[in-house]
Amino acid sequence: MQTNAFHLWGTRAATFALAALAALSGTYWVLKSTDSNSVSTAPPAASASFASLDPLAVARALGAGSGPATSGVPSASAGQTAYVLVGVLADRQNGGAALIAVDGKAAKPYRVGATVDSNLVLQSVAGRRAVLAASLDGPAHLTLEMPPLSK
């Protein structure tokens, strides 16, 4: 019995085209489902509960410990400003930033050299410590430290 070579290649070509179409279709739907444009670009609704978050409670929830997160912090009841160090991001060239809460308000990020309060500047950050001073090259006025990591 003799087989028709043209008929054999036609079946192979049709099978290849169908398999390629299925692969392209699958690729299209995978890419469509992971496309960033398919996610809603509407900004999230503002929540009143975010504004009332306590930075100390958040720090404790993230493992900062139950005690105050500062050392040498002046008492707010004595009429002085209270500073709480919540986080530090230090680099090797004495730059970086610190997350500091002032007078119980929400913590804000401050870069080295930025004014933290009306009379204090973030002078330097290192490890788990931030130094506040009257100027960048002046003597240290206040050193804030995060509590040591618990084991």
RODO-2510 file (C-alpha; in nm, 4 decimals, decimal comma):
residues 151
     n   res          X          Y          Z
     1     m     0,0000     0,0000     0,0000
     2     q     0,1246     0,3379    -0,0960
     3     t     0,0774     0,6533     0,1192
     4     n     0,0372     0,9994    -0,0190
     5     a     0,3301     1,2157     0,1051
     6     f     0,1337     1,5344     0,0401
     7     h    -0,1499     1,4146     0,2626
     8     l     0,0976     1,3198     0,5380
     9     w     0,2663     1,6632     0,5359
    10     g    -0,0667     1,8418     0,5287
    11     t    -0,1743     1,6652     0,8476
    12     r     0,1568     1,7503     1,0132
    13     a     0,1324     2,1190     0,9140
    14     a    -0,2252     2,1447     1,0409
    15     t    -0,1277     1,9803     1,3716
    16     f     0,1705     2,2163     1,4122
    17     a    -0,0463     2,5232     1,3370
    18     l    -0,3100     2,4136     1,5885
    19     a    -0,0470     2,3494     1,8602
    20     a     0,1181     2,6881     1,7932
    21     l    -0,2203     2,8617     1,8118
    22     a    -0,2950     2,6909     2,1450
    23     a     0,0477     2,7909     2,2846
    24     l     0,0054     3,1531     2,1731
    25     s    -0,3440     3,1661     2,3193
    26     g    -0,2205     3,0301     2,6530
    27     t     0,0682     3,2795     2,6571
    28     y    -0,1713     3,5665     2,5824
    29     w    -0,4011     3,4795     2,8716
    30     v    -0,1132     3,4321     3,1172
    31     l     0,0301     3,7711     3,0222
    32     k    -0,3135     3,9319     3,0353
    33     s    -0,3793     3,8012     3,3865
    34     t    -0,0436     3,9332     3,5153
    35     d    -0,0584     4,2658     3,3307
    36     s    -0,0164     4,5673     3,5588
    37     n    -0,2786     4,7582     3,3575
    38     s    -0,5452     4,5124     3,4652
    39     v    -0,5059     4,6337     3,8241
    40     s    -0,7201     4,9278     3,9210
    41     t    -0,5245     5,2533     3,9110
    42     a    -0,7667     5,4339     4,1390
    43     p    -0,5973     5,5567     4,4557
    44     p    -0,7012     5,3749     4,7716
    45     a    -0,9626     5,5445     4,9803
    46     a    -0,8185     5,7398     5,2700
    47     s    -0,8886     5,5807     5,6020
    48     a    -0,9349     5,7744     5,9224
    49     s    -0,7767     5,4872     6,1150
    50     f    -0,4369     5,5517     5,9510
    51     a    -0,4224     5,9020     6,0922
    52     s    -0,4786     5,7714     6,4438
    53     l    -0,2046     5,5049     6,4393
    54     d     0,0267     5,5180     6,7371
    55     p     0,3890     5,4924     6,6190
    56     l     0,4950     5,3296     6,9463
    57     a     0,2274     5,0630     6,9122
    58     v     0,3407     4,9930     6,5563
    59     a     0,7033     4,9748     6,6704
    60     r     0,6089     4,7320     6,9497
    61     a     0,4108     4,5197     6,7030
    62     l     0,7200     4,5004     6,4838
    63     g     0,9332     4,3848     6,7761
    64     a     1,0842     4,7050     6,9119
    65     g     1,0097     4,6049     7,2719
    66     s     0,7685     4,7321     7,5312
    67     g     0,9836     5,0059     7,6805
    68     p     1,0386     5,3539     7,5440
    69     a     1,2454     5,3558     7,2250
    70     t     1,4730     5,6424     7,3265
    71     s     1,7525     5,7084     7,5663
    72     g     1,8021     6,0441     7,7262
    73     v     1,4679     6,1725     7,6043
    74     p     1,3511     6,4800     7,7898
    75     s     1,0175     6,4446     7,9606
    76     a     0,7276     6,6034     7,7754
    77     s     0,5679     6,6922     8,1075
    78     a     0,8658     6,9147     8,1909
    79     g     0,7716     7,1413     7,8994
    80     q     1,0316     6,9952     7,6653
    81     t     0,9805     6,8127     7,3376
    82     a     0,9742     6,4320     7,3402
    83     y     1,1475     6,2497     7,0546
    84     v     1,1001     5,8811     6,9756
    85     l     1,3268     5,6975     6,7332
    86     v     1,1161     5,4471     6,5396
    87     g     1,3576     5,3405     6,2663
    88     v     1,6998     5,4068     6,1124
    89     l     1,8357     5,3711     5,7607
    90     a     2,2121     5,4299     5,7671
    91     d     2,4720     5,4094     5,4950
    92     r     2,8509     5,3954     5,5087
    93     q     2,9166     5,7629     5,4306
    94     n     2,7393     5,8961     5,7456
    95     g     2,4271     5,9659     5,5430
    96     g     2,0909     5,8028     5,5683
    97     a     1,7627     5,8807     5,7349
    98     a     1,5751     5,8267     6,0589
    99     l     1,2067     5,7788     6,1363
   100     i     1,1363     6,0057     6,4340
   101     a     0,8127     6,0841     6,6183
   102     v     0,7999     6,4295     6,7774
   103     d     0,5674     6,4994     7,0735
   104     g     0,3605     6,1839     7,0211
   105     k     0,2683     6,2742     6,6624
   106     a     0,3044     6,0299     6,3757
   107     a     0,6650     5,9442     6,2939
   108     k     0,8170     6,1173     5,9912
   109     p     1,1320     6,0344     5,7944
   110     y     1,4197     6,2830     5,8233
   111     r     1,7378     6,2742     5,6150
   112     v     2,0722     6,3637     5,7701
   113     g     2,0901     6,7436     5,7715
   114     a     1,7108     6,7942     5,7810
   115     t     1,5483     7,0054     6,0513
   116     v     1,3631     6,7780     6,2932
   117     d     1,2287     7,0502     6,5194
   118     s     1,2583     7,4275     6,5198
   119     n     1,5992     7,4126     6,6881
   120     l     1,7371     7,0632     6,6143
   121     v     1,8871     6,9022     6,3040
   122     l     1,9446     6,5323     6,2395
   123     q     2,3239     6,5295     6,2583
   124     s     2,4009     6,1625     6,1953
   125     v     2,2632     5,8098     6,1985
   126     a     2,4485     5,4856     6,2628
   127     g     2,3220     5,1378     6,3354
   128     r     2,0273     5,1796     6,5724
   129     r     2,1155     5,5350     6,6811
   130     a     2,0357     5,8899     6,5651
   131     v     2,2084     6,2066     6,6860
   132     l     2,0301     6,5429     6,7023
   133     a     2,2235     6,8696     6,7281
   134     a     2,1745     7,2430     6,6831
   135     s     2,3776     7,2291     6,3583
   136     l     2,5437     6,9671     6,1405
   137     d     2,8909     7,0449     6,2743
   138     g     2,7907     7,1412     6,6295
   139     p     2,8046     6,9300     6,9437
   140     a     2,5461     6,6554     6,9908
   141     h     2,2419     6,7765     7,1818
   142     l     2,0452     6,4512     7,2020
   143     t     2,1139     6,0888     7,1100
   144     l     1,8170     5,8675     7,0323
   145     e     1,8649     5,4904     7,0393
   146     m     1,6390     5,2018     6,9494
   147     p     1,6230     4,9197     7,2041
   148     p     1,8439     4,6163     7,1353
   149     l     1,6954     4,3313     6,9358
   150     s     1,5534     4,0582     7,1542
   151     k     1,6764     3,7039     7,1015
***
